[in-house]
Amino acid sequence: MEIKFIPKVEFERINCSHLPKTQKLELIADMCRFNTFVEVKKAGSGHLGSSFSAMDIVVDLYYDWMNIKDVGIDNPNRDIYFSSKGHDVPGLYSILYALGIIPEEKFLNLRRLGGLDGHPDVRNPGCEVNSGSLGMGISKGKGIAIAKKLNNYGGRVFVLIGDGELQEGQNFEALQSLIPQKACNLTVIMDHNKIQSDRPIADIIDLGNIARKIESFGWYVAQCDGHDFEQLTDVLQQLKVINDKPKFLICNTIKGKGISFMEHPKALSDNNGFYKWHSGAPDDDSFILGYNELLDKLKNKFSEYNLKTLKLKHAATIDLHRIRLKNIAENVVSAFSEELVDLARTSKDIVVLDADLSGDCGLLQFEKEFPERFIECGIAEQDMVSIAGGLALHGLLPIVNSFGVFLASRANEQIYTNSTERTKIIYVCHYSGLIPAGPGKSHQSMRDISLFGGLHNCTIIEPCNSLETKMVLSWCVNNAKENCMIRLAISPSPRRILQKDYKLEFGKGNELNEGSDALIISYGPVMLNEALTASDILKDENFSLKVVNLPWLNKIDLDWFKTITEGFNKIFVLENHYAYGALGDAILNLLNDNDLNIKVITFSVKGLPECGTPKEVLQFHGLDGESLARRIKEFK
Amino acid sequence: MEIKFIPKVEFERINCSHLPKTQKLELIADMCRFNTFVEVKKAGSGHLGSSFSAMDIVVDLYYDWMNIKDVGIDNPNRDIYFSSKGHDVPGLYSILYALGIIPEEKFLNLRRLGGLDGHPDVRNPGCEVNSGSLGMGISKGKGIAIAKKLNNYGGRVFVLIGDGELQEGQNFEALQSLIPQKACNLTVIMDHNKIQSDRPIADIIDLGNIARKIESFGWYVAQCDGHDFEQLTDVLQQLKVINDKPKFLICNTIKGKGISFMEHPKALSDNNGFYKWHSGAPDDDSFILGYNELLDKLKNKFSEYNLKTLKLKHAATIDLHRIRLKNIAENVVSAFSEELVDLARTSKDIVVLDADLSGDCGLLQFEKEFPERFIECGIAEQDMVSIAGGLALHGLLPIVNSFGVFLASRANEQIYTNSTERTKIIYVCHYSGLIPAGPGKSHQSMRDISLFGGLHNCTIIEPCNSLETKMVLSWCVNNAKENCMIRLAISPSPRRILQKDYKLEFGKGNELNEGSDALIISYGPVMLNEALTASDILKDENFSLKVVNLPWLNKIDLDWFKTITEGFNKIFVLENHYAYGALGDAILNLLNDNDLNIKVITFSVKGLPECGTPKEVLQFHGLDGESLARRIKEFK
């Protein structure tokens, strides 16, 4: 199917037309929605729900309210806008494209190497900060507002935050300390769309009376309909003259605004209370429906306003109804999900904690079967981890879930404090490693091993397939004497990694592939797949590469290691992580401590992890099978 | 001078007396204050101000309100009390001693190896959680409250928090999410003494109307005078019948309550607005004054109530007016302080950020000279780091300060996000390493290198003396192209480490001591002092140990390294950190990458860092000069 988008010239035409301001902005916003929809479908993933709920606010800021249209994006006196949640960036990109700030070839390459990052990155024109991890925006906006004052530059700072995002504690640090720091050139705007990830906020952690809460922190609070441009103008005008207090504007919005079946409450009632348009590209049928609905709406408006016909341009040809990997391949999260429920039936002490990622982390079945032992903490990782600490002190076995990049870092001190109490807690770092790489560096976890590795009593394990995932979780629940951190890959593996007659044994791995010319040790579904691909390639060149799976990342059995490395004077270690603190370092220590003379060549991510498709990004970092085969041969 | 304390039998006598309840509790609280005062003086450090402000509340809970006195401290149906701030634990210990829960020999050994930890540790009887890092208590109390419900155990949970502590964002995560988790058997009590560290809260980050703020989170809020036992009884009775909401009690208290010159507002006006009794033992003159004031008060009350004379028991003999190390020895913090001001006079882009530790971190002079470039963030490390991110994006050079154990972990994700923006920020981890060891594991930073080490663009450096501290800071400001993390030791060094004609060069260290029998590489004032001590000891045994200072912990110059290690087939590396991710690992990587065949023997902290005097704790971990000399000889 050919899909089209609206080229920049059409936005310029509308912007220069003699339409009344409100009609003009409404039209531009819907045109941006159309482009965002196309952009995300082409990318294959991205966040539509909040791109759409925030669209009118952001269009109003860029087209009417901020001085960027006059002074440009590099002027130090410019007004600053950024979104703290960041995942609504496809919507922002469509506006920056319409304004000529982002070039077309970038705009049509969302979540591709060399294109636009899945979450904001300052390397892209018009992006003021890096975001994607929640709750940092008000603080950062404050820093910018203070910098403007110290530098004697003009310009105001507008920070958009989500409503669910307000569950992160850092927001309240930021709200509380703004006044003495006198950054009154800052306005925080809440995109209050009432839905976080896939459920209503009120069902996760109710925020209560938000206005009253924010006012109790000393802020001036205003509210308006975030889809009504007249109200937006009035309220921004009203806030402009408040100069003795920081300002907080609550915009009531509708998640998915603009496409009928993506708007709540309909979107919720259509799908048993779950909102399914938060992240991910729409399926083909939904895409065609939405595409046509938006296009018809635009055509009708153009006709109603007596504008010349809307011109579209080719964006991409989409392969409809292609088979998706996640429907056919091996998925460690579903194995984790099944085993968790199985174990909980007999281990009554298991309590599962979640920070608003229950779907992604495979916790829905547990929640359904054991609602009283499921604790939904909202987007509040620190609170979650300390709750787990309290539970563990009183004899329960908490299993704490979040994306690795958030859990290992945001709650690091809480994890440490729990560890000093010598209890046992199982931390599950989902989404660990380089892949999926579409969301970009805010979501790619390259440091989780090193953030847990410094604990004195924590075993770190990454299973490579469904079977091993179940074995690892069972071992952690039934056999581990100390804290455990399990790394899980959230994407399905393109290869079912076979382990015949495999038994999980502490500190030991297993050989996946025979070989005598070289040895590579790795772990997890993503990198073992690449290692095996390298082995296949090298086999064709009569070079036999032995591939070894070692799920134990910081506890290695010496005898097993000696056996598996016998006859090799060098070994390759393939990390799904930075080299720092990962398996290679554990092996170097083992070699040094035991006077084994083997050289280690580590393949790992260097620099910031790139954004793109799995293949693009693995290649970029030289970690795909082809690159690995080449790099291994270089050491022949 | 001989100092005495009140033995347990005297508490039992008063508790069994026929005094009216209020008089009895008041008397017990003052007796506990007396013992706390003695306990802290004997220890040489500890937090008196808030031990005293919270004393009446905690005495009321243990002696009147909680069921522990009836069911004991191991009964799963017991009421739970703990302090989230934790540093008021000397006060709690005095109560637990009076109740017979903590034995006398432990009680008289605060902050000593085998005695009582400087911050609560569950290994000590009566301590329910580990605390000392702020802001985790409500979350943890919630976990315990939920565990009680899941386990079908009775008992209520009382969590004491500080008022300044409310600046930590995690509190609001915890406040916000309590209701859906239905932990209504939880009561949070705020020791509202209005002073944090050394200044009034209102001067740091004003909390505004606390009751209104907490109510906006859906809590039932009550207030009372925290020094009035009748009011405490009334209000706890009132809260007991509230079972549909979590409860928050604001107790208005006076920091230092019980000793006239330690009570604010007098204590503030006596000392130019600074409160000097937050932490640290009183100087000898103040101790004698306070000791006599408390004792006179008790004697008068005993006489007024017609009680038999108060019997005291020998606690210790104190060496009055001994010379304190900090007045004579080399102190890297003061060098940092001086250089910071010097650099800021020419580098106008320097902005200094603090999280309520300006005195300890040597920032007072900067604040005084450059008030507009000093940003006091309160106890809100995450907010501080993200503010720094915003400042750096707009051309300023933020220098971010806190204790390493807090900064590196609490704000880890914010530090990472800043690093992805490719700006330059200088993070200063004060209080890094094992010493001082009195405050215990919540304050001893054994993981900061590994928490920063995973950043792709951060240079980590620890200077060993005043000279090098100045050079390092100057290098970071003027020469570094990327983020820097500077580790500073907060305690003075017992040895002035000499470095003749020393120039700081990137990646290179220097020889402090010639030697040919063995080589030890270390960094920082604490461990280099021990290494030099080992060298002195070994010299007497005709064994010459070469001691090398290497301040660059993750960037090592290969040529320099080859030269310095020439002739050695093994080297010793001495870490003031866990081995994981520290200098030894950097050296192992260097050796492996460059095919150098040298064995590394690392001496580092293993397990949790112990609490005690520097000597005790260095010995415990085998890191004092004597132990090192012995351990090195074992490898002869």
Interface residues (C-beta under 8 A of the other chain):
Chain A: P76 D121 V122 R123 E128 V129 N130 S131 S133 G135 M136 S139 K140 G141 K142 G143 I144 A145 I146 A147 K148 L150 N151 Y153 L166 Q167 E168 G169 Q170 N171 F172 E173 A174 Q176 S177 I179 P180 Q181 I204 I205 D206 L207 G208 N209 R212 K213 E215 S216 F217 G218 V351 E372 R373 I375 E376 C377 G378 A380 Q382 D383 M384 V385 S386 I387 A388 G389 G390 L391 A392 L393 H394 G395 L396 V405 F406 S409 R410 N412 E413 Q414 Y416 T417 T420 E421 R422 K441 S442 M446 R447 S450 L451 G453 G454 L455 H456 Y578 A579 Y580 G581 D585 L588 N589 N592 D595 N597 K599 V600 K606 G607 L608
Chain B: P76 D121 V122 R123 E128 V129 N130 S131 S133 G135 M136 S139 K140 G141 K142 G143 I144 A145 I146 A147 K148 L150 N151 Y153 L166 Q167 E168 G169 Q170 N171 F172 E173 A174 Q176 S177 I179 P180 Q181 I204 I205 D206 L207 G208 N209 R212 K213 E215 S216 F217 G218 V351 E372 R373 I375 E376 C377 G378 A380 Q382 D383 M384 V385 S386 I387 A388 G389 G390 L391 A392 L393 H394 G395 L396 P398 V405 F406 S409 R410 N412 E413 Q414 Y416 T417 T420 E421 R422 K441 S442 M446 R447 S450 L451 G453 G454 L455 H456 Y578 A579 Y580 G581 D585 L588 N589 N592 D595 N597 K599 V600 K606 G607 L608
